[in-house]
Amino acid sequence: MHRTPSFFIGLTLLLSTQSALALELTDRRVTIGTELSLSAARSIADKLFRMDATSMEPILLYINTRRGYTPAAMVIVDAIAAVKSKVYGVVQAEAFGPGAVVAAFCDQLYLFPHASLLYEKLEYDSERTMKEKPPLPIAAATGYLDRARNALAKRLHISPQTYIKRVKDGGWYLTAAEAKQTRIVTGIVDTVTWVDLVTETVEIKRTRTSKEKETIPVVR
């Protein structure tokens, strides 16, 4: 066994005695971009699975998302639930719509002081697509959204009916401070530091034994 130093950017969390939140960053990081499509969500899920297989250290999920649809968000939500590593969400600027959905399901969620969240009406797909060429029966899509909304409302510590009311007129917008007050956010980032993690690698050598039959001549 030998040790190989790795230079990472991921996440470890420390609370100072003055309740200021300091993030220690390592390279166990996955980023969600501005638009969350199904293909992007599958790629992010794969990254979470691969990263989870290498270590039990927490994985940092950077969320900077404005657009997308509920099924894409739930692909990542299911991946977060499936991995053994803790997944910590971090919002530096904004997590709107599907990004806010994913943020709610992270094991812990941290916002920078000027970051914000926006929860909106859940959509299976665009209204135009659902009218012109439904990807599945409308009733099935509605049922899917109802289940997702119920799970999301539970994570936000409110009822599904309350969620519907809050997002009805333009969405439910929350600053970092408001999100902290409503218990959606674990903490607000105060300080950031960098840490070099050390990983252990194990070298395994295998030997192969083969048996062959051969005829031995008779000596007279």
N, C-alpha and C positions, 0 to 999 in steps of 0.2 A: 504494500500500500504506500502511495506517496501523495503529497499535497500539492495542488496546483493553484496558485493565486488567481482569482478572477476579479475583474473590475466591473462592478455592477451599478445599476441605477434602479432600485426597487423600494422597499419601505419597511422601516422599523419605527415604532412610535414611542416617544418618551414624553412624560408630563413633568414639567418643572415644578418646583415648590411654589411658584407664583401662579400656577394654573395656566401658564402659557404653553401652547402645544408646539413641540419641536419634532420635525420629521427627520429621521435618519434614512437617507436614500441609498438603495442598492440597485443593481440592474435587473431585478425581477419585475419588469414593467411591461404592460400591454396597453396600447393606446386605442381608443375609439375615436374615429374621425368625425368630421362635421355631419356627414350623412350616413345613417346606419341602414344599409341594405341587407338582404338575407345573405348574399355572398360574403359581405364584410363581416356579418355576425358569425358565420360558420368559420371564417378564417380566425377571428378573435377567439372563438371557442377552442379551436385546434391549438392555438398558442397557449391558452390556459392549461389544456390537457398536457401538452409537452413540457411546459414549465413545472407543472405539478409533479411530473414523473422524475424530475431531477433533484428536487429538494422539498422539504416541508416548510421552508421559510415563507412568510407572507408574500403574496403577489400584489403589486401595485397596479390598479386599473385606472389609468388617466381617462377622464370622460370630458369630451369637448364636442358635444353633439347637439344639433339643432333640428335635423329632419330624419324621417324614417317612419317605420310602422311597427305596430305591436308585436307581430310574430318574430321580427328580427331581434327586438329587445328581449323577448322571452327565450330565444336560442341562447343568448349569453346568460340570462338568469338561470336556465337549467344547467349550464356549464359551471356556474359559480356554486350551485348546490351539489354538483357531482364531484368536484375536486376536493382533495383532502386539505390542501393548503388554504389558509385564510385569504380572502380577497378583500383588499382595502381600496375603496373608491376614493379618488382625489379629483376635485373639480377646481381648476385654476381660473377659469373664466365663466363658463356657462354650461349647464346641462339641461336642455329643453326637450320636451316630448319624450321620445324613446330613451334619450340619454338620462333623463330624470327617473324613468322607470327602472333602468339598470342600476342607477345609483341607490335606489331604495332597497335593493336586494343584496348589496354588498355587505359583507360581515361587519365592516365599519365604514363610515363615510366622513371624509374631511374636506372642507372647503377653505380656499384662500379668502381673506377678508372681503374682497370685492367681487367674489364669485356669486352666482345666483342659480336658482332652480326654477323651472317652469313646468308644471304638470298640466296636461291638456286632455281633451277628449280622446279616448283610445280609438285607433283606427286599424282595421285589419288590412286595408289597402286604400288607395285613393277612391273617393266617391265616384269619379268618372269610370275607373276600372270596374268597380263593383256593379255599376249600372250597365255598362256595355258588354263586359265579358267577365262575369263572376268566376273567380278561381275555385270557388266551392259554393254550395247553396248558401243563400243569405242567412238562413236560420242557423246553419253550422258556424258561420263567421260570427254571428251575434252571440251564440253560445260560447265560442272561444273567447270573445272580448269580455263577456260577463265573468268567466272564470279568472281571466287575467286581472280584471278590475277588482274582484273580491280579494285576490291574493295581494295586489298592490295596496289596497285600502288597509288591509291588516298590517302590512309593513309600515304604513304611515300612521298607524294608531287611530284610524278613523273608520267610519262605516262606509260601505259602498255608496249609499245614498248621499252621505256628506261629500264624498269625492265628486260625485256627479254635479252637485250644487256648486262646489267651489270652482270647478273647471268650466262651468256653463258659459260664462261671459268672458271670453278671451283667455281663459286659463287661470291657473292658480300660481302666481309669481311669488317667489320667496328670496329675500336676500340671505346672505350667509348668517347674519344675526337672527333673522326670523326663523330660518330653518333650525338653528340651534335651539331656539326657544320652544319650537314645536317637537323637539326630540327626533327630528328626521336626521340631523347631522350629529355625529359623535363629537366633533370638535372643529375649531377654526385654527388654521395653521398660523403660527407666529414666527417660527424659526425653521430654517432648512439647513441640514448638514449632510455631508457625503461620507459614505463608509465603504471600504473595500472588503468584500466578503471573501472567505477562503472556502473552497470546495474540496471535498475529498474524492479521489478517484481510486478505484480498485482495479488492478490489472489481473485478469484471469487467464491462465494458460491451460489449454486443453491438450491431452495426448490421445492418439487414436491407435487402437490395436486391431490388427486385421488377421484373420486366419485363412490360410490357403491349403488346399489339398494337393499333394504331389505323390507320384508313384516312386517307391524306392526299389531299385533293381535288386534282384536276388543274387547273392554272391555264392557261387558253387565251390 
